[in-house]
């Protein structure tokens, strides 16, 4: 049906890595009243590192950043997440 479309936000998660502040720096720009929208490509790879599905998000911007839970007693990997809002998307199956 024609009209305005509404998409759910996308959440990206990864293990935290030393000296890699790209997620946080992009999110920090929002706090400074500057919205830097980016086109984002998310690829699902098979066991041979070949593309299976590609999602392309148009004009995405971060709406939530979570640095993960810090608990030295558990010895788990720190997982950070970034939630993105976007205007539209396309899906390509290879």
C-alpha positions in Angstrom: 0.0 0.0 0.0 1.4 3.4 -0.8 2.3 5.8 2.0 5.0 6.3 4.6 7.1 3.3 5.5 8.4 2.6 8.9 11.4 0.3 9.5 12.6 -1.3 12.8 16.0 -0.3 14.0 19.0 -2.6 13.3 21.3 -3.6 16.2 25.0 -4.4 15.4 27.0 -6.3 18.0 30.7 -7.2 18.1 33.4 -8.1 20.6 35.2 -5.0 21.8 38.7 -4.4 20.3 41.6 -2.4 21.5 42.2 1.0 19.8 39.0 0.8 17.7 36.7 3.6 18.6 34.8 4.0 15.3 31.4 3.0 16.8 31.8 5.3 19.8 33.1 8.3 17.8 30.2 8.1 15.4 27.7 7.9 18.3 29.4 10.8 20.1 28.8 13.1 17.2 25.0 12.8 17.9 25.5 14.2 21.4 27.2 17.2 19.9 24.0 18.0 17.9 25.5 16.8 14.6 23.9 13.9 12.8 26.2 12.2 10.4 24.1 9.8 8.3 25.9 7.1 6.5 25.0 4.4 4.0 25.8 1.0 5.7 26.4 -2.3 4.1 25.9 -5.5 6.2 27.1 -8.8 4.6 26.4 -12.3 5.7 29.3 -14.5 4.7 29.5 -18.3 4.3 32.3 -20.5 5.7 34.4 -19.6 2.6 34.0 -15.9 3.4 31.8 -15.4 0.3 28.8 -13.1 0.4 25.4 -14.9 0.8 23.1 -11.9 1.6 23.8 -8.2 1.6 21.7 -5.6 3.3 22.2 -2.0 2.4 20.9 0.7 4.8 20.3 4.2 3.3 21.1 7.3 5.5 21.6 5.3 8.7 22.5 7.0 12.0 23.2 5.7 15.5 20.4 6.0 18.1 21.9 3.9 20.9 25.3 2.7 22.0 26.0 0.1 24.7 29.5 -0.7 25.8 28.4 -4.0 27.4 28.6 -5.3 30.9 31.9 -5.3 32.7 32.4 -8.2 35.0 36.0 -9.3 35.6 34.9 -12.4 37.6 33.3 -14.0 34.6 36.2 -13.5 32.2 33.8 -13.1 29.2 34.4 -11.1 26.1 33.1 -7.5 26.2 30.3 -7.2 23.6 29.5 -3.7 22.5 26.4 -2.9 20.4 25.2 0.0 18.2 21.6 0.5 17.3 20.9 2.2 13.9 17.9 4.0 12.5 17.7 4.3 8.7 15.5 5.7 5.9 15.3 2.6 3.6 17.1 -0.6 2.8 17.6 -3.1 0.0 18.4 -6.8 0.2 20.5 -8.7 -2.3 20.9 -12.5 -2.3 23.9 -13.8 -4.1 
